[in-house]
Amino acid sequence: MKPLEPIADALEAFFEASSEPILFTGAGVSMLAGLPDWKGLLSQMAESIRATDALTANQMLQYIAKGDLTKAADYFWLTGEVLEGNKNVTLKKLLGTYDSKPLVPLASLPFKGALTTNFDRSILEAIVNAKKQPPRDYKLGDTTFSAAVWETELYVARIHGCIEAPKSMVLSESQFNQLLESTPYIELLTQIFLHKQVLFLGFSFYDPAIKYVLEQIDKRFGPGAPGRHLAILPETNASELIQKAHRLNITVVKYDTADNHRALWDGVATYAKSLTKTPARTVVAAAHPYAATKQYLAACYARVSVASEHTPLREIVIEGVLSASLQESHPKSLGLADLHEQVRKALGVRGKEVNQLVDRALKALISADLVRKNKNQEVKGARFGWIGEPEVASTLNDAIETLKTSVCNRAHVQEGWKPTAHVADVIGMFLREVIHRRGWDLGAAFAAGKAPDNLAFRPVLMEVGSKLTAFDRERVERTLESLFQRPTVQEAALLGELGRISFAVELAFQAPRTTLLHKATLPQKLYFDANLLMPAFVEGHP
């Protein structure tokens, strides 16, 4: 009979059920590397200034004794008796010496990325040791931090700052309050908890960082799907932290803290060892990063096809999300609260401003005779229903079919070859995939403030056309290259419009607050032509 391994079993169940697992580590992980916890760090910070400001040092220790750790940190930053440079030197000294080797079993777990509230580099070094590849390093305060939400490779995001730049470290109450106004920080939390599966590890009730994180998750977008996230917490934790986790539908597994949390680290090591000894398991296939938007692109494209050229893209995106939700529920109607919840689940935003966007979008859909508002005597409040049968994404299908036919005609003229029905279907799948991928790339480049990279289209064709013969694939490649390099006026218009709405949808889903609530971000019109939006798949294309 298999021995009882609650931690290892919980980790196995979590990773086997996860397509995009994210590790989220707290101070307990750095403690395993030999660094102090919050209380220890602040106590050492207090003692470091005693020689020059004994009064402030004593005040810090009083707040530490009360458990008000962020207030104690405020006093450290506020004292004028110690030079800022000396404070920075102190912090680097306190967090600069560690041993990352004990973290290797944790770092070898099959996560796609890691978030940490710690400031040191121990988890990064452990990942290099375990996975033999350096993760992308995103740090709060860096100009690249906003690009973390778009990352598709292995990465670590130090979301509360880093020891290399001590002024970026979020320790005090005032710094946490400032952090909560940071849009890139909130966007990253939103995407991680809305679209990924998160493993919380190394947190305790005494860690104020997790308190602020959970409060923001609850405030900004509320609970996730039951069973989506897992928190492994010590049994000695006060019930408040566990209650917060339960309220957010985070599954909690508790362990005995005896012998320096040995039960936790032995469980992690046991599961990590099992990964190298057992045959490869069947795990949930990782979804493409733009998978969440696929179900909404057709509805958004349908709206942009009939909207006024002056209609802002943010309104088109909201209209698309609502029309997709109403069509999915057809013939049943939805109440206003239901629609607000659909937007929260899809985009991870809620509140007065979002509700106003929803109200405007409903008026536009009603005005377009797509939605009917009616009163149900048995249900409080108005209900909204899609009129007639749900659309079958006909507008998007028509656009794809037009481009597919155009490619087939090009193949006939250019290659003297009429593609079979199977080859034509592959071309259609390619066009759909490439539109999503280009929207994602444009959004990622826009968020990072740089020009989009060229994306070779051949790997995309290989993905969807793996069963084509080599000869047919070569002919399709040449024909697609011709399409992207020398599109007709109609083809350029279709490619440009499809790329434009895909770009807008990706921005809305990956950075909803920036896109939907900050009106300076998305202009009313985007003057992109097809050369920028779609055909930049070919090296050397102008």
VEXDREN-2710 file (C-alpha; in Angstrom, 1 decimal):
% VEXDREN-2710
k/r/px/py/pz
1/MET/0.0/0.0/0.0
2/LYS/1.3/3.4/-0.9
3/PRO/2.4/5.4/2.2
4/LEU/0.4/8.5/3.0
5/GLU/2.2/11.6/1.5
6/PRO/-0.3/14.5/1.8
7/ILE/2.1/17.2/0.5
8/ALA/3.5/15.1/-2.4
9/ASP/0.0/13.8/-3.3
10/ALA/-1.4/17.4/-3.3
11/LEU/1.4/18.6/-5.6
12/GLU/0.9/15.6/-7.9
13/ALA/-2.9/16.3/-8.2
14/PHE/-2.2/20.1/-8.7
15/PHE/0.3/19.7/-11.5
16/GLU/-1.5/16.9/-13.3
17/ALA/-4.7/19.1/-13.4
18/SER/-2.9/22.3/-14.5
19/SER/-2.1/23.5/-18.0
20/GLU/-0.3/26.7/-16.9
21/PRO/1.0/26.1/-13.3
22/ILE/2.6/29.1/-11.6
23/LEU/4.6/28.9/-8.4
24/PHE/4.0/31.8/-6.0
25/THR/6.6/31.8/-3.2
26/GLY/6.8/33.7/0.1
27/ALA/9.4/34.4/2.8
28/GLY/9.5/30.7/3.9
29/VAL/11.2/29.8/0.7
30/SER/14.0/32.3/1.2
31/MET/14.3/31.1/4.8
32/LEU/15.1/27.6/3.5
33/ALA/18.1/29.3/1.7
34/GLY/19.2/30.8/5.0
35/LEU/17.7/34.2/4.9
36/PRO/15.6/35.8/7.6
37/ASP/11.8/36.0/7.7
38/TRP/10.0/39.3/8.0
39/LYS/10.4/39.6/11.7
40/GLY/14.0/38.7/11.6
41/LEU/14.8/41.0/8.7
42/LEU/13.1/44.0/10.4
43/SER/14.7/43.3/13.7
44/GLN/18.1/43.3/12.1
45/MET/17.2/46.5/10.2
46/ALA/16.3/48.1/13.5
47/GLU/19.6/47.1/15.1
48/SER/21.6/48.4/12.1
49/ILE/20.4/52.0/12.9
50/ARG/20.7/51.8/16.7
51/ALA/24.1/53.4/16.8
52/THR/22.9/56.5/15.0
53/ASP/19.1/56.6/15.9
54/ALA/18.4/54.5/19.0
55/LEU/14.9/56.0/19.4
56/THR/13.7/54.9/15.9
57/ALA/15.3/51.5/16.5
58/ASN/13.3/51.0/19.7
59/GLN/10.1/52.2/18.0
60/MET/10.7/49.7/15.2
61/LEU/11.1/46.9/17.7
62/GLN/7.9/47.9/19.5
63/TYR/5.9/47.7/16.3
64/ILE/7.6/44.3/15.5
65/ALA/6.5/43.0/18.9
66/LYS/2.9/44.1/18.2
67/GLY/3.0/42.3/14.8
68/ASP/2.7/45.6/12.8
69/LEU/5.7/44.8/10.6
70/THR/4.9/47.3/7.7
71/LYS/4.7/50.1/10.2
72/ALA/8.1/49.2/11.6
73/ALA/9.5/49.3/8.1
74/ASP/8.0/52.8/7.7
75/TYR/10.2/54.0/10.5
76/PHE/13.3/52.6/9.0
77/TRP/12.7/54.6/5.8
78/LEU/11.6/57.7/7.6
79/THR/14.6/58.2/9.9
80/GLY/16.8/61.1/8.7
81/GLU/19.7/60.1/11.0
82/VAL/20.9/57.4/8.6
83/LEU/22.0/58.1/5.0
84/GLU/19.9/56.5/2.3
85/GLY/23.1/54.9/0.9
86/ASN/23.8/53.3/4.2
87/LYS/20.3/51.9/4.4
88/ASN/20.7/50.4/1.0
89/VAL/24.1/48.9/2.0
90/THR/22.5/47.4/5.1
91/LEU/19.7/45.7/3.1
92/LYS/22.1/44.3/0.6
93/LYS/24.2/42.9/3.4
94/LEU/21.3/41.3/5.2
95/LEU/19.9/39.7/2.0
96/GLY/23.1/39.1/0.1
97/THR/24.3/35.8/1.6
98/TYR/22.3/32.6/1.1
99/ASP/22.6/29.0/-0.2
100/SER/20.2/28.2/-3.0
101/LYS/20.9/24.5/-3.1
102/PRO/18.1/23.5/-0.6
103/LEU/15.7/25.1/-3.1
104/VAL/16.6/22.9/-6.0
105/PRO/13.8/20.3/-5.4
106/LEU/11.3/23.1/-5.3
107/ALA/12.8/24.7/-8.4
108/SER/12.6/21.4/-10.3
109/LEU/8.8/21.3/-10.1
110/PRO/7.1/21.6/-13.5
111/PHE/5.8/25.2/-13.2
112/LYS/5.7/27.6/-16.2
113/GLY/6.7/30.7/-14.2
114/ALA/7.1/31.9/-10.7
115/LEU/6.0/35.0/-8.8
116/THR/7.7/35.8/-5.5
117/THR/7.3/38.4/-2.8
118/ASN/10.9/37.9/-1.8
119/PHE/13.7/40.3/-2.8
120/ASP/16.7/38.0/-3.2
121/ARG/17.9/35.9/-6.1
122/SER/17.8/32.5/-4.4
123/ILE/14.9/31.1/-6.4
124/LEU/16.4/32.3/-9.7
125/GLU/19.7/30.6/-9.0
126/ALA/17.9/27.4/-7.9
127/ILE/15.9/27.3/-11.1
128/VAL/19.1/27.6/-13.2
129/ASN/20.6/24.7/-11.2
130/ALA/17.4/22.6/-11.5
131/LYS/16.2/23.3/-15.0
132/LYS/19.6/24.1/-16.6
133/GLN/18.2/27.3/-18.1
134/PRO/18.0/30.9/-16.8
135/PRO/14.5/32.2/-16.3
136/ARG/13.5/35.6/-17.5
137/ASP/13.9/38.0/-14.6
138/TYR/11.2/40.6/-14.1
139/LYS/11.5/43.0/-11.3
140/LEU/9.1/45.6/-9.9
141/GLY/10.5/49.0/-10.8
142/ASP/12.1/47.9/-14.1
143/THR/10.6/49.3/-17.3
144/THR/10.2/45.8/-18.5
145/PHE/8.0/44.7/-15.6
146/SER/4.7/45.4/-17.5
147/ALA/5.8/42.8/-20.1
148/ALA/5.7/39.9/-17.6
149/VAL/2.0/39.5/-18.2
150/TRP/2.8/38.6/-21.8
151/GLU/5.7/36.2/-21.1
152/THR/5.4/32.7/-22.6
153/GLU/8.9/31.4/-21.6
154/LEU/10.1/30.3/-18.1
155/TYR/10.3/33.4/-15.9
156/VAL/10.5/34.8/-12.3
157/ALA/8.7/38.0/-11.4
158/ARG/9.8/39.6/-8.1
159/ILE/6.6/41.5/-7.7
160/HIS/7.6/43.4/-4.5
161/GLY/11.0/44.6/-5.7
162/CYS/14.6/43.3/-5.6
163/ILE/17.7/43.6/-3.5
164/GLU/19.7/44.8/-6.5
165/ALA/17.7/48.0/-6.3
166/PRO/16.8/48.4/-2.6
167/LYS/14.6/51.5/-3.2
168/SER/12.3/49.2/-5.2
169/MET/11.7/46.9/-2.2
170/VAL/8.2/47.1/-0.9
171/LEU/8.4/46.7/2.9
172/SER/6.5/49.6/4.5
173/GLU/2.8/50.3/4.8
174/SER/3.2/53.5/2.6
175/GLN/5.1/51.5/0.0
176/PHE/2.3/48.8/-0.1
177/ASN/-0.3/51.5/-0.5
178/GLN/1.6/53.0/-3.4
179/LEU/2.0/49.5/-5.0
180/LEU/-1.7/49.0/-5.0
181/GLU/-1.9/51.9/-7.5
182/SER/0.5/50.2/-9.9
183/THR/-1.4/49.1/-13.0
184/PRO/1.3/46.6/-14.2
185/TYR/1.2/45.0/-10.7
186/ILE/-2.5/44.6/-10.7
187/GLU/-2.6/43.4/-14.3
188/LEU/-0.1/40.7/-13.5
189/LEU/-2.0/39.5/-10.5
190/THR/-5.3/39.6/-12.5
191/GLN/-3.9/37.4/-15.3
192/ILE/-2.2/35.0/-13.1
193/PHE/-5.2/34.3/-10.9
194/LEU/-7.8/34.5/-13.7
195/HIS/-6.1/32.4/-16.4
196/LYS/-3.4/30.3/-14.7
197/GLN/-3.2/27.8/-11.8
198/VAL/-1.3/29.1/-8.8
199/LEU/0.6/27.1/-6.1
200/PHE/1.1/29.2/-3.0
201/LEU/4.1/28.0/-0.9
202/GLY/6.2/29.5/1.8
203/PHE/3.7/31.9/3.3
204/SER/2.6/32.3/6.9
205/PHE/0.2/34.6/8.8
206/TYR/3.1/36.8/9.8
207/ASP/4.0/37.6/6.2
208/PRO/2.3/40.9/5.4
209/ALA/3.0/40.5/1.7
210/ILE/0.5/37.7/1.2
211/LYS/-2.1/39.6/3.2
212/TYR/-1.9/42.5/0.7
213/VAL/-1.9/40.1/-2.3
214/LEU/-5.0/38.2/-1.2
215/GLU/-6.8/41.4/-0.3
216/GLN/-6.2/42.8/-3.8
217/ILE/-7.3/39.5/-5.4
218/ASP/-10.6/39.7/-3.4
219/LYS/-11.1/43.4/-4.1
220/ARG/-10.2/43.5/-7.7
221/PHE/-11.8/40.4/-9.2
222/GLY/-13.0/38.1/-6.5
223/PRO/-12.9/34.3/-6.2
224/GLY/-11.6/32.0/-8.9
225/ALA/-13.0/28.7/-10.0
226/PRO/-13.1/26.1/-7.2
227/GLY/-10.0/23.8/-7.1
228/ARG/-8.0/26.0/-9.5
229/HIS/-5.4/27.2/-7.0
230/LEU/-3.6/25.4/-4.2
231/ALA/-2.1/26.9/-1.0
232/ILE/0.2/24.8/1.2
233/LEU/0.1/26.5/4.6
234/PRO/1.4/25.7/8.1
235/GLU/-1.1/24.4/10.6
236/THR/-0.1/27.1/13.1
237/ASN/-1.4/29.8/10.8
238/ALA/-4.1/32.0/12.2
239/SER/-7.5/31.2/10.8
240/GLU/-7.7/34.6/9.1
241/LEU/-5.3/33.7/6.3
242/ILE/-7.0/30.3/5.7
243/GLN/-10.4/31.9/5.7
244/LYS/-9.2/34.4/3.0
245/ALA/-7.9/31.5/0.9
246/HIS/-11.1/29.6/1.2
247/ARG/-13.2/32.7/0.3
248/LEU/-11.2/33.0/-2.9
249/ASN/-11.8/29.3/-3.7
250/ILE/-8.1/28.4/-3.0
251/THR/-7.7/24.8/-1.9
252/VAL/-5.7/24.7/1.4
253/VAL/-3.5/21.8/2.5
254/LYS/-2.0/22.2/6.0
255/TYR/1.1/20.7/7.4
256/ASP/3.0/20.3/10.7
257/THR/5.6/23.0/11.2
258/ALA/7.8/20.9/13.5
259/ASP/11.6/20.6/12.7
260/ASN/11.7/23.8/10.6
261/HIS/8.8/22.8/8.4
262/ARG/10.3/19.5/7.5
263/ALA/7.0/18.0/6.5
264/LEU/6.7/20.6/3.7
265/TRP/10.2/20.3/2.3
266/ASP/10.2/16.5/2.5
267/GLY/6.9/16.5/0.6
268/VAL/8.3/18.8/-2.1
269/ALA/11.4/16.6/-2.4
270/THR/9.4/13.4/-2.6
271/TYR/7.3/14.7/-5.4
272/ALA/10.3/16.2/-7.2
273/LYS/12.1/12.9/-7.0
274/SER/9.0/11.1/-8.4
275/LEU/9.2/13.2/-11.5
276/THR/12.5/11.7/-12.4
277/LYS/11.7/8.1/-11.5
278/THR/8.2/7.5/-12.9
279/PRO/7.2/7.4/-16.6
280/ALA/5.9/10.6/-18.1
281/ARG/2.4/11.3/-17.0
282/THR/-0.5/12.4/-19.1
283/VAL/-0.8/16.0/-18.1
284/VAL/-3.2/18.7/-19.3
285/ALA/-1.8/20.2/-22.5
286/ALA/-0.7/23.8/-22.1
287/ALA/-3.0/26.1/-23.9
288/HIS/-1.7/28.8/-26.2
289/PRO/-1.4/32.1/-24.3
290/TYR/-4.2/33.6/-26.4
291/ALA/-6.6/30.6/-25.8
292/ALA/-8.8/32.7/-23.5
293/THR/-9.7/35.1/-26.3
294/LYS/-10.5/32.7/-29.0
295/GLN/-14.2/32.3/-28.0
296/TYR/-14.6/36.1/-28.1
297/LEU/-12.8/37.1/-31.3
298/ALA/-15.7/36.2/-33.5
299/ALA/-18.2/38.2/-31.5
300/CYS/-15.9/41.2/-31.3
301/TYR/-15.2/41.0/-35.1
302/ALA/-18.9/40.9/-35.8
303/ARG/-19.4/44.0/-33.7
304/VAL/-16.5/45.9/-35.4
305/SER/-17.9/45.0/-38.8
306/VAL/-21.1/46.9/-38.2
307/ALA/-19.9/49.6/-35.8
308/SER/-19.3/53.2/-36.6
309/GLU/-15.7/54.0/-37.4
310/HIS/-15.9/56.3/-34.4
311/THR/-16.8/53.6/-32.0
312/PRO/-13.9/53.1/-29.5
313/LEU/-12.3/49.7/-29.6
314/ARG/-12.8/49.2/-25.8
315/GLU/-16.6/49.5/-26.3
316/ILE/-16.5/47.0/-29.2
317/VAL/-14.6/44.5/-27.0
318/ILE/-17.2/44.8/-24.2
319/GLU/-20.0/44.4/-26.7
320/GLY/-18.3/41.3/-28.1
321/VAL/-17.9/39.7/-24.7
322/LEU/-21.6/40.5/-23.8
323/SER/-22.9/39.2/-27.2
324/ALA/-20.9/36.0/-26.9
325/SER/-22.2/35.4/-23.4
326/LEU/-25.8/36.1/-24.4
327/GLN/-25.6/33.8/-27.5
328/GLU/-24.1/31.1/-25.3
329/SER/-27.0/31.3/-22.9
330/HIS/-29.6/31.5/-25.6
331/PRO/-32.6/30.9/-25.4
332/LYS/-32.3/31.7/-21.7
333/SER/-31.9/35.4/-20.7
334/LEU/-29.4/36.9/-18.3
335/GLY/-29.8/39.6/-15.6
336/LEU/-27.6/42.6/-15.3
337/ALA/-25.8/41.0/-12.4
338/ASP/-25.2/37.9/-14.5
339/LEU/-23.6/40.0/-17.3
340/HIS/-21.4/41.9/-14.8
341/GLU/-20.2/38.5/-13.5
342/GLN/-19.5/37.3/-17.1
343/VAL/-17.3/40.4/-17.7
344/ARG/-15.5/39.7/-14.3
345/LYS/-14.8/36.1/-15.2
346/ALA/-13.7/36.9/-18.8
347/LEU/-11.6/40.1/-18.1
348/GLY/-11.0/40.1/-14.4
349/VAL/-12.4/43.6/-13.8
350/ARG/-15.4/44.8/-11.8
351/GLY/-16.6/48.0/-10.3
352/LYS/-18.5/51.2/-11.2
353/GLU/-16.5/52.1/-14.3
354/VAL/-16.8/48.6/-15.8
355/ASN/-20.6/48.5/-15.0
356/GLN/-20.9/51.8/-17.0
357/LEU/-19.2/50.2/-20.0
358/VAL/-21.5/47.2/-19.7
359/ASP/-24.6/49.5/-19.6
360/ARG/-23.4/51.4/-22.8
361/ALA/-22.7/48.1/-24.6
362/LEU/-26.1/46.8/-23.8
363/LYS/-27.7/49.9/-25.1
364/ALA/-25.7/49.6/-28.3
365/LEU/-26.7/45.9/-28.7
366/ILE/-30.4/46.7/-28.1
367/SER/-30.2/49.6/-30.5
368/ALA/-28.8/47.2/-33.1
369/ASP/-31.8/44.9/-32.6
370/LEU/-29.5/42.1/-31.4
371/VAL/-30.7/42.0/-27.7
372/ARG/-34.1/42.4/-26.1
373/LYS/-34.6/43.9/-22.7
374/ASN/-37.5/42.4/-20.9
375/LYS/-39.1/42.2/-17.4
376/ASN/-39.6/38.9/-15.7
377/GLN/-42.3/39.1/-13.1
378/GLU/-40.8/36.2/-11.1
379/VAL/-37.3/37.6/-11.2
380/LYS/-36.2/41.0/-9.8
381/GLY/-34.7/43.4/-12.3
382/ALA/-34.5/43.4/-16.1
383/ARG/-33.4/40.5/-18.1
384/PHE/-31.5/40.5/-21.4
385/GLY/-31.8/37.9/-24.2
386/TRP/-30.3/37.4/-27.6
387/ILE/-32.9/37.9/-30.4
388/GLY/-33.4/34.9/-32.6
389/GLU/-31.0/32.0/-33.0
390/PRO/-27.4/32.5/-31.9
391/GLU/-25.0/33.6/-34.6
392/VAL/-22.4/31.0/-35.7
393/ALA/-19.6/33.5/-36.0
394/SER/-20.7/34.0/-39.6
395/THR/-18.9/37.3/-40.0
396/LEU/-15.6/36.0/-39.0
397/ASN/-16.2/32.8/-40.9
398/ASP/-17.0/34.8/-44.0
399/ALA/-13.7/36.8/-43.7
400/ILE/-11.7/33.6/-43.2
401/GLU/-13.5/31.9/-46.1
402/THR/-12.8/34.9/-48.4
403/LEU/-9.1/34.8/-47.5
404/LYS/-9.0/31.0/-47.9
405/THR/-10.6/31.2/-51.3
406/SER/-8.2/33.9/-52.3
407/VAL/-5.2/31.7/-51.2
408/CYS/-6.6/28.8/-53.2
409/ASN/-7.0/31.0/-56.3
410/ARG/-3.4/32.3/-55.9
411/ALA/-2.2/28.7/-55.8
412/HIS/-4.1/27.9/-59.0
413/VAL/-2.5/30.9/-60.8
414/GLN/0.9/30.8/-59.2
415/GLU/1.5/27.1/-58.8
416/GLY/-0.8/25.7/-61.5
417/TRP/-2.4/23.7/-58.7
418/LYS/-5.9/23.5/-57.3
419/PRO/-5.7/22.6/-53.5
420/THR/-7.9/19.7/-52.4
421/ALA/-10.6/20.2/-49.8
422/HIS/-8.2/18.9/-47.1
423/VAL/-5.5/21.4/-48.1
424/ALA/-8.1/24.2/-48.1
425/ASP/-9.2/23.3/-44.6
426/VAL/-5.6/23.5/-43.4
427/ILE/-5.3/26.9/-45.0
428/GLY/-8.4/28.0/-43.1
429/MET/-7.0/26.7/-39.8
430/PHE/-3.7/28.4/-40.5
431/LEU/-5.4/31.8/-41.1
432/ARG/-7.4/31.5/-37.9
433/GLU/-4.3/30.6/-35.9
434/VAL/-2.1/33.2/-37.4
435/ILE/-4.6/36.0/-36.7
436/HIS/-4.7/35.1/-33.0
437/ARG/-1.0/34.8/-32.8
438/ARG/-0.4/38.1/-34.5
439/GLY/-2.9/39.8/-32.2
440/TRP/-1.0/38.4/-29.2
441/ASP/2.4/39.5/-30.6
442/LEU/1.2/43.0/-31.4
443/GLY/-0.3/43.3/-27.9
444/ALA/2.9/42.1/-26.3
445/ALA/5.0/44.6/-28.3
446/PHE/2.6/47.4/-27.6
447/ALA/2.8/46.7/-23.8
448/ALA/6.6/46.6/-23.9
449/GLY/6.7/49.9/-26.0
450/LYS/8.7/48.3/-28.8
451/ALA/8.1/47.4/-32.5
452/PRO/6.7/43.9/-33.0
453/ASP/9.1/41.2/-34.0
454/ASN/8.8/39.4/-37.2
455/LEU/7.1/36.0/-36.8
456/ALA/8.0/33.3/-39.3
457/PHE/4.7/31.8/-40.6
458/ARG/6.2/28.4/-41.4
459/PRO/6.1/27.1/-37.8
460/VAL/2.4/28.0/-37.6
461/LEU/1.8/26.1/-40.9
462/MET/3.7/23.1/-39.5
463/GLU/1.5/23.1/-36.4
464/VAL/-1.8/23.0/-38.3
465/GLY/-0.6/21.2/-41.4
466/SER/1.6/18.4/-40.1
467/LYS/-0.3/15.8/-42.1
468/LEU/0.2/17.6/-45.5
469/THR/2.7/16.0/-47.8
470/ALA/6.0/17.9/-48.1
471/PHE/5.3/18.8/-51.7
472/ASP/1.8/20.3/-50.8
473/ARG/3.2/22.2/-47.8
474/GLU/6.0/23.8/-49.9
475/ARG/3.3/25.0/-52.4
476/VAL/1.1/26.3/-49.6
477/GLU/4.2/28.1/-48.1
478/ARG/5.0/29.9/-51.4
479/THR/1.4/30.9/-51.9
480/LEU/1.0/32.3/-48.3
481/GLU/4.3/34.2/-48.7
482/SER/2.9/35.7/-51.8
483/LEU/-0.3/36.7/-49.9
484/PHE/1.6/38.4/-47.1
485/GLN/4.1/40.2/-49.4
486/ARG/1.7/41.3/-52.2
487/PRO/-1.9/41.3/-50.9
488/THR/-4.7/42.7/-53.1
489/VAL/-6.6/45.7/-51.8
490/GLN/-9.4/43.4/-50.5
491/GLU/-6.9/41.0/-48.9
492/ALA/-5.0/43.9/-47.2
493/ALA/-8.2/45.3/-45.9
494/LEU/-9.3/42.0/-44.4
495/LEU/-5.9/41.2/-42.9
496/GLY/-5.6/44.6/-41.4
497/GLU/-9.1/44.6/-39.9
498/LEU/-8.7/41.1/-38.5
499/GLY/-5.3/42.0/-37.0
500/ARG/-6.7/45.2/-35.6
501/ILE/-9.5/43.6/-33.7
502/SER/-7.3/40.6/-32.6
503/PHE/-4.8/43.1/-31.2
504/ALA/-7.5/45.0/-29.3
505/VAL/-9.0/41.8/-27.9
506/GLU/-5.7/40.6/-26.6
507/LEU/-4.9/43.9/-25.0
508/ALA/-8.3/43.9/-23.3
509/PHE/-7.8/40.4/-21.9
510/GLN/-4.2/40.7/-20.9
511/ALA/-4.3/44.3/-19.6
512/PRO/-8.0/45.0/-18.9
513/ARG/-7.5/48.0/-16.6
514/THR/-5.0/49.7/-19.0
515/THR/-7.2/49.0/-22.0
516/LEU/-10.7/49.5/-20.7
517/LEU/-10.4/51.9/-17.8
518/HIS/-7.5/54.2/-18.9
519/LYS/-8.9/56.0/-21.8
520/ALA/-5.6/57.3/-23.1
521/THR/-4.3/53.9/-24.0
522/LEU/-6.5/52.7/-26.9
523/PRO/-7.3/55.4/-29.4
524/GLN/-10.7/55.7/-31.0
525/LYS/-9.1/54.6/-34.3
526/LEU/-5.9/52.6/-35.0
527/TYR/-4.2/53.7/-38.2
528/PHE/-2.4/50.5/-38.8
529/ASP/-2.3/49.1/-42.3
530/ALA/-2.0/45.5/-43.3
531/ASN/1.8/45.7/-43.6
532/LEU/2.1/46.2/-39.8
533/LEU/-0.9/44.2/-38.6
534/MET/-0.6/41.0/-40.5
535/PRO/2.1/40.4/-43.1
536/ALA/5.1/40.9/-40.9
537/PHE/5.5/37.2/-40.8
538/VAL/8.2/37.1/-43.6
539/GLU/11.8/38.0/-42.9
540/GLY/12.7/41.0/-44.9
541/HIS/9.2/42.2/-45.5
542/PRO/9.0/46.1/-45.5
END
